[in-house]
Amino acid sequence: MMSRWVLSWVVLGMLTLSGCGKEEGTREQMVDLEAVAVEDPAKQLVSLSEAIDRSKRDGSLYARRAMVLLRQGELDRALSDVNEAIKLSKEPANFFVKAQVLYLMGRHEEALPLALQAERNSYESSSLYVLLTELYLDRGAYAKASHFARQALELSPDDPHAIYFKGRVLEVTGDTAVAIRHYQQALELKPDFAETHRSLAGLYLAQQDLAQARKHTQQGLRQSPEDPQLWHYKGILQLQSARKDSALASFEKVLSLADTMQAAHFQMAQLQHGMGAYELALQHLESAPRYSNVLKYLSVRASSLERLGENLAALRTYERMLTIEPKHTYAQQSVARLRYRLERPRPQLDSMAVRQRGF
């Protein structure tokens, strides 16, 4: 499902579809938006389809219908239309449209070269630069992400999405104080920007500013009630307030929305272990391998295995804890206890005693 914030800059991309060429050249004539831009997307689709029937060789019509379909979440149909637009015209805007469709389909590796092709062919749009910033952030190419974030801001200094993504670049490169200022500035321009609330909630939570983290989590969830990361932050905040039952419900909500979120599985494992549900705790740990070298992960795993009678596996896990932290007292005591349990000789019954007991 596409989040509201993603759609918002996609809409902006649609409004600037004609773009600003860095150099004026021969440009395919765009369809007159006054004739087809109506409030109701269904009517807009009808108008564009009728225009396409009258002019099947006009690539701009297919591109614009693709954008309407994209906004409606009909990504397969949008991709089909934009492919037709590219067949009819190599207009740079068409490559940008296709890049957005592929991005929203999760096909980021395919989206990047198309977005770059639009940029290199003189298509200029803050939405394009925002998209390139996001794509390079995904790849961990922070210098390139920073370059395009700067480009977006130079073109549209009051664009909240451009400001937000500049904040994202600053955050991942360690300048959290300036990142927070960018996020706050983006919110001044767009108070319902759920993604910005989410980023602020995460930063404030990391800084243990629970009041601000709670404020932005709540505001973000009001705008985007199905955002799994915001639900995760809500669960962490509930744990901070010792509301374990509420936190459990929040993490269950996270996994109903995004069942591969390892952080939520890790939290669920700890809660289930505390409730004595050791098998469930182990299942959640298996879904959180990213934490497998974290002492808390190993502690929960070892304890759960021991409680289930898997003494040898528990011993090996406690030993892993000691390779990470040799002075870990709990692990030392557990290793000694389990080695004794596994190595002690089993008592043999005296033959005379056996006969006397009637065996």
N, C-alpha and C positions, 0 to 999 in steps of 0.2 A: 504494500500500500504506500502511495506517495504521501509524504508528510506535507502539511500546509505550507511550511516555510520553503520547501523545494519548489512547490507549485508557484509560490509568489514570485520567485525570480525567473521561473519559466514564463510566467505571464509577462513579466517585464521584457523578457527576450522577445515575446511575440509583438509587443507594442513597438519594439525597436527593430523589427525584422528587416525593414528596408535598410537599416544600418547607415553608417557614415563612412564613405570611402575615404581612405587616406589620399587617394588620387582619383580624380574624376575620370571615368572611362565609359565605354559602351556598357550600358546596364539594361537588363531586361525590364520592360515596363511592368511595374507591380500593379496588382489589382486595386481598384479604388475601394479603400476600406469603408468609405461613406456608404457604399452600396451594399456592403455585406456585414459590417460590424454592428450587430444588434445585441441586446442584452441576453437574450435566450440563446444558449449555445446550440440547442437543437435547431432553432430557426437559422442560426448562422451556418450550421452544417448544410441545411437545405439550400440556402442561398449560394454557398460555395459550390455545392454539387451541381446546381443549375448552371452556374457560371462555367464549371468544367465541361458540362455537356455542350455548352455553346462554343467553348474554346479549349479543345482537348490538348492543344499544343502549348498552353500557357503554364510553364512550370511553377510560376509564382502562386497560382491558384492551388496546386497540389501542396505546396509548402505551407500555405496558410491554412488549408484544411487539416494538414498534419498537426499544426500547432493547436487547433481547436480540439482535435481528437486527443492530443497529448494532455491538454488541460482536463479532458474528461476521463483520463486514465485509460483510454483505449490505445495502448501502446503498439500492439501489433498492426492495427489499421493505420496508425500514425506512421509507423516505419514503412509500410507499403506505399503510402502517399509520398513520403519524402524521397523514397527511392525513385519513384516516378518523376518527381520534380528534378532530381539530379540527372536522370536520363535526358530530360528535355532541356536542362540548363545547368551550366557550371557556375551559376551565381553563388558567390561565397556564402551568402546567407543560408542557402540550402544545406551546406555542409554543417553549419552551426545548428540548424534545426535537427539534422540527423544525429549530431553529437549529443544534443539534449535528450532525444528519444532513447538512444543507447545508454546514456548515463542513468536515466530513470529505469531502464530495464536491468540495471546492474552490470552492464557490459562496459565497464570503465576502460578496459584496455583498448577496445574498439573505438570508444568515444574520443580518446585523446588525439589520435592522428587527424581525425576529422575536424576537431576544434582548432587544431594547429593549422590545418589547411585553410580554414576560413580566415584565421588571423593573418596568415602569410599572403593571402589573396586580397588584403586590404579591407577585410570586414572589421569594423571597429564598433564595439559595444561593451558597456560595462558588464552586461550579463555574460558575454563571451569570456571576458577576463575573470569574472567570478567563477565560471565553470572551469576554466583552466587552473585557477588557484586551487579549487577543490580537488581536481584530478591529480595535480602534482602533490598536494598534501597527502592524498591516498597512497602515493608512491614513495612518500618520505623525501621527495625532492624539494626541500624547503627553500633553497635559493631561488629556484624557478617559481615556486608558489609565491614567494615574496615579490618577485618581479611582476607577476600578473596582478597580484593584489594592489600593488602600487599603480599599475596601469589603470585598473578599475577606478581607483580613487581619483586619479588625475582626470579621468574622463567624467566621473560623476561623484564629486566630493561629498554630496549629501545623500548618496545611495546607501541605505542601511545595510544592504547585503554586502556591498563592497567594504564598508566599515567593519562589519562583523567578520568577514573573512580575513581582513588585515589583522584583526584581533586573534583569530585562530592561528595565523602564522606566528604571531608574537608569543602566543601561549605555548605552542609546541617547541619553540626555540628558547623558551625559558624566561621570557620577559613578561611574567604574569601581571605585574602591577600595571604596565601599559596596556596589556591585553584587556584587563578589567575596564580601563578607561574607554577603550574602543567599544566594548560590549555595552557599557552604560550609554555611550553616545548613540549607538545603534538603537537602543531602546527608547531614547528620547525622540528619535525620528519614527520609530515603529514599536509602540508599546506592546503590541500583541505578537512580537517576534519570539515564538516559542523556543527556537534553537538558541537564541541568545540567553534566554532565561536558563536553559539547560546548561550552557557553558558556564554561566555565572554560578549556578548551583554547585557544579562540580568543583570549581575553583575555591569557592567559599567553604565547601565541605573539606577540601584538602587543607585549608587554613584553619579548620576547626572554628570557623565563624558560623555557628549553627543557626543563629537567628537569620542571617542573610541567606544561608543555604536553604533554610525552610521557606523563606519568603519567595525565592526564585523557583524553588521546586513547585510550590503551590500555584504560582502564577503560570509557570510553564504547563502544568497539568490542566489548568483551566483552558489554555489555548490548544493543547495537544494531549487529550486524555488517554491516547493509546500509545504514548511514547514510552518504550521499555526502559530507556536510560533514566528518565525522570522517575518512573516507578521504583527503579533500583535505588536512586538517591532517597526517595521517600522511605524505603525499607531501612537504609542505613541510618537515617535520622531517627526512625522509630527504635532501632536498636540502641542508639545513643540515649534515648529516653527510657530504656529498659522495657519497651513495649514489644516483647518477643512475639506474642500472638499476632499483633498487627503487622509486624515486620514479616512474619511467615506468610501472611496473606499478600503482602506487597510483592515479595519475591516470587510467589506462585503466579501473581499477575504478570510479572516480568516474563516468566518462562512460558506463559500462555501466549504472549506476544512475540517472544524471540527465544525459542527453546535452545538456542546454541550460545546464549550469553553466559560465558564461563564464570564471570564474577557473581552472577545470581546463583549458579549451581554451587559455587564455593560457600556462599552464605547459607544456602539451604542445607548443605552438608553439616555445617556447624550447628544449625538449629535442630536438625533431625538427630544428631548425635546427643545434643543436650536433652532431647525428649526420649532417648533410649531407643530410637528407631535406627539401629546400626546398619542394617542392610540398606535402607534408604540413603543413609549418609554415604555409604560406599558407592552407591549408584551415582549420586550427585558428584562425588569426587572424580569418578571416571569421566564425567562430562566437563571437568575443569582441569585438564592436563597442564594448562599454562601455570598453575599454582603448585605443581608437583614438587618443586624444590623449596617451597615455603614451609617453615617449621610448623605453622598451625595446620596446614594441610596434612603433613606427615603425622602430626600428633593425633589428629582426628582419625586418620586412616589406621594408625597403629592401635589406638584404643578400641576402635570399632572391631577390628580383626580379633583382638584379644578377647573382647566381650563375646564374640561369636565362636570362640574356641579355636581360631586359626593362629595358634601360638607361634609356629615357625615363621609365617608371613608377618606376624606382628613384630617378632624379634628382628627380622631383616629391616623392617621399616624404622624401628627405634634406632637400629645401627646406622641407617641413613641419616637420621637426625644428628647423630654424634659426629658423622663426617662433616656436617655443616657447622655444628656448634659443639665442639668436644666437651665443653664444660656444662652442657645442659643437664641439670641435676635430675629432672624427671626422666629423661631418656636413659641416663646412667642407671638409675634405680630400676627402671623397667627392664633394661637389658639383663641386669643381674638376676632379677626375679624370674624372667622367662628362661634364661640359661639354666638356672637351678631346676626349674620345673621340667625342662626338656631333657636335662642330663642326669638327673637323680636316678639311681637304680630302682627298679620296681621291686617292691617287697615280695619275697617268696615265702609261701606258707610252709611251715615245718610239717614233715610227713606225719609225725605222731599227732600233731594238732589236727591235721586233716582227718586222720582216722577217728580221733576222739569226737570231731564235729559230725561224724557220720557221713563224710564224703567218701 
